[in-house]
């Protein structure tokens, strides 16, 4: 077996793309999308019908240009999600507008809108994860959504305190960002690289995984944002890993032996101490972690920039229809 096939034996693979052909090529269980991936896919001629359908929906629901864009953007995300679910056997993640990252009620409202669109398209809501930024407000929104049966993927996660707060809130899945953590440490410690086992992003996800397994949390840990194959190899055994097509191809091309690095059994023997995580503790812990604070803020800004580009594309398409 190649390394991708070996990895699938003990880790669920999620495709980090909005391209249907790429998803078909690597047969992942789940897929995740974001505005950047949707914008890239939406500009391809073969997906033009999904864009046109979204625009028609927006125009049918409102006469106001701003509202049409909002409605069409939501519908486009769901259109792609529906098509992806025809390919993968598991779930698709669809993202809430990052501008709502500090607004619990607006996050909840958009999540409900997205789920309603999926249901209207005949999709069981259990096959959808709503992506929400791991701010305190986002986590509390996810707590309420989970109680309603709307499952959440908490993204832009860079610290154990964020992870614990998510698990305490009962969220379905978290996405700690391996590569972005590495980027920060390389820049601040002025190093070109780390040995794979000492990679700061790998160590962060390993700690989160071990904490969850040691204390019996059901929240799924999905490592995300990989820069190289070595990071993936070091996290073999993590619940889920969301991987770009380029890195899946690299794993598929390698026939070396892949060793499982993470397991519930080894986690039980870790020396991690349980932590209580209320709002004050969360905010202080995040404040004291410069990397997590900076990368969370940067991530929200970048997600918003991507969302605005997608909205502008939709708005232009609306005007030209």
N, C-alpha and C positions, 0 to 999 in steps of 0.2 A: 504493500500500500504506500501511496505517497503521503507526505506529511499532512495534507488537508484531510485525507481519508482517516488517518490515524487520530487526528485531533477531534474529528466528529464522533469518535468512540466514547469520549468522556466530556466533551464540551459541545453545547448547542451553538451552531454557527449562524450568525445573522449577517445578511448582506447590507453593506453601507452604501447603497446606491438607489437611484430612481430609474435606472435603465433596465427594462424588462429582459432584454437579451442577455445582459450580464448576470441577472438573477437566475435565469434558466441555465446558464453555463455551469454554475457552481453549486446548484441544488441546496441552498441554505434552508434552514427551518423557518426563520423569520427574516424580515427586512425592516430597515429603518430609513426614514426620509427626513429632510429638512429643507428650508426654502432654497438654499444654494443648489442642492441636488435637483429639486423640482424645477428651478429656473433652467438649469442645464438641459434637463430632459424635455421640458416644455418647448424649447426652441428647435427640437429635432422634428423634421417633417412627419415622421411616422406617428407622432403623438399629437399632431395638430387637432385631431377630432376631440381629444380630451380638453384642450384649451377652449375650443369653440363651444363645447357642451357647457363648460363652466361659465363662459361669458353669457350664453343664452340664459342660464339659470339666474345670474345676477341681474340681467335686464328684465327678466320676467318678475322678479321679486321687488324691484325698486326702480324709481325714476331718477334718484339722486346718484350722481356719478361716484361720489365717495363710497356710498353704501353699495353700489353695484360692484366696485372693486373689492370691497371687503367680502361680499357674498361670493363673488367669483373666485377669489383666492382660496376661501375655505372649500368651495366645491372642487376646485382643481386639485387640492391636496387629497380630498376624498376620492376623486376620480382616479388618481394614480394609486391610492391605497387599495381601491377595489380591484384594479387590474393586477396589482402585485399579489393580492390574496388569491387570485386565480392560479398563481404560480407556486407560491410557498404554502406548505401545509399548516403553518403556525400563525403568527401575528405580524401586523405591521404597526410601526410607530408613526404617529402624526403629531406635528408640533403646534403648540399654542403660540400665539404672537408674543415674541420676547418683550414687547413693550408692556406687557401685563405682568412681568416678573415680580413686581412688588405690589401687585393688586390682587388680592385673594379672590374677590368677587368677580372681577372681569376674567380671571383665569378660569374660574368655575363656569362662567357663562359661555365662554368660547368652547370649552371642553364639551359642554352639553350640546352646543350647536353642531360640533363635528360628529359627535356620536349620533345625533338625530339624523344627520345626512347619511351616515353609514347605514343606519337602520332603514332609512328610506330606500337605500340601494340594496336592501336584502341581506346586509352583513350583520352577523351576530356580534354584539358589542364585546363579547369575550375574545374576539380575534383582533381587537384594536387596543393599542396602548397610546395614551395621550402623553406627549412629551412636554414636561414642565421644567423650568429652571429650578435648581436646588437652592433657592433663597428661602428664608423662613416663611414668607408669605406663600411661595409656591408649594412648599411642603405641607402647609396647613390647608391649602386648596386641595392638594392631592389626598389628604386625610379625609376630607369631606366627600370628594369624588369616589374614593374607594368604598366608602360607606353606602354610596348610591349604586355600587356595582360597576362604576367606570374605572377601568384599570389604568395605572399611570406608570410612565417611564420618567424618572427624575434624572435630568441631564445636567451638564455643566457642574459635575461633582468632582471636587478636588481634595476633600479632606475627610478624615474619619468622623469628625463632628457632624458634617453634613450627612454622611452615610447613616450614622446612628439615629439622627433626627428622622430620616426617611423611614428607617426600619421601625422606629417607635410609632410612626404615623400609619404603619401598615401598608406602605406602597408596594406595588407588585414587583417593580424592578428599578434598579439604579444603574446609571452609566458613568462610572468613574473614568476620567479622561487621562489615559496613560501618556500619550505623546505630548500633550500640552504641559503636563507636569514636567516632563523631561526638558522641553523647550525652556521653561522658566529657569530650571536649575543650571542648565548649560550656560545660559546668558548671565546668571548672577554669580555662578562659581567660576565662570570663564574657563570652562573645559570643553573639549571637542566631543568627548564621548565618555561613557561609563561601561565597565564590564556588565554584561546582561543582568547578572544577579544583583548588581548594585544600582541598577537603573532606578531613579527616584519614583518614576511612574509605576514601574513594576512593583516596587516595595510598598507603595501606597495601596494598590489594589490587593496585593497579597495580605496586607494587614486588615483591610476591610473584609475580605473573604474569610480570613481566619476568625475575626471577631463575630461575624454573622453565624458561622458554623459552630463556633464554640458555645455561643449563647442561644442557639436554636431559633434564630430569626428565619422566617420563610421568604423574606425579600430576596429576589434574584439579583446576583451581582453580574453585570455585563461589562467587561472591560471594553473600552472604546478608544478611538483616536490613536491608532498605532503608527509609528514612524518606520518600523523595520520588522523583519521576521523574528528577530531575537526576542523582542518584547512579547510576541505571541507565544513563542516556545516557552518562555519563562512563566507564562500564565496558563499553560495547558492544564486543564482540569477545572478552571474557573467555570462557573455555571454557564454563562454565555460569553461569547466574544463577537463583537460586531467589526467586520473586517472589510476593507475596500477590495474591489475586484483585482486591483494590481497586486495586493499582498496575497489574496487567495490564489492567484495565478502562480505567484512565487512559491507558495507552499505546495501547490499541485505539481510544480516542476521538480520538487525535491523529494527524493526517495529515501532520505536518511531516516534513522530511527528517532521517533519523537517520544520523549520521556514525560510522563505525567508529573507535574510539579505541585499542584494544589489538590487537596482532597479533604473531605470532612474528618477523616481519621487523624491526619496530621494537624488539622486545625484544633482538634480537641486537646492536643498536647501543648498548644501555644501558651505563652505566659501573659497574654493580654488581660488587662483588668477591666471589669465592667464599668461603664460610665453612665451617669444620669445626664439627660440632655433636655433641659427646659429652655425657654427662649433666651433668658439672660446668659446661660452657659453657652448656648449656640452662638449668640452674637459675639460674646467675648472670645470664644475659641477661634471663630472666624477672623476676628480682628487681630488676634495674635499670630495668625498664620498668613504672612505676607503673600506667599505664593497663591494660596487658595483665594484670598481676597482679590488680588490683582487678576487672576485668571477668570474668576467668576464674573467680575465687572467687564473685563475684556470680551469674554465669551458672549455676554448679553449684548454688548455693543455690536459685535460682529454678526450675531444672529439677526439683530435688528437691521443692520445694513443689508444683509442678504434678503430679508423679508421685504424691505423697501424696494430693492431691485426687482423682486418678483412682482410686487404690487404695481410698480411702474410699467413693467412688461404687460401685465394684465390690463392696466388702464389704457395703454396705447392700443392694445389689441381690441379693447372695447370700442374705442373711438373709430377704429378702422373697419369695424364690422357693420 
